[in-house]
């Protein structure tokens, strides 16, 4: 697994090519971690490994669909301090964000649903490559994000939840 080693690639390689490799690696990590789906550690999170994996995949797929269907002409860059700080630090604090109802996992998470979402996420990442650089997504905290910023957010968000999963599995 590569979960924590991805920052090295991000810092020292070409951003676009490596970003896809990192996201592919994160999806491989998710595929591997499905076998631990039922593990839970309430000292780390009230949610199970399956919940964090399902949520991560739902975020990737939902945001990808918004980005794919967006109108690049409507993108307007605006500076956002919170985005600037957290994107620069490549960090998302735990327990601070509120998830949209659209990306919350169901009460019962099936392995076959995780695998299906995983395949859809792989297809979405392939589609993102050909999108206009001003394809966009509006995040409630970070504001309007273009394609590059959205991919950075997806990477940060996935690493955030994979880190929680790894902490669950440590104990």
Order of alpha helices (4+ residues) and beta strands (2+ residues): alpha-alpha-alpha-alpha-alpha-beta-beta-alpha
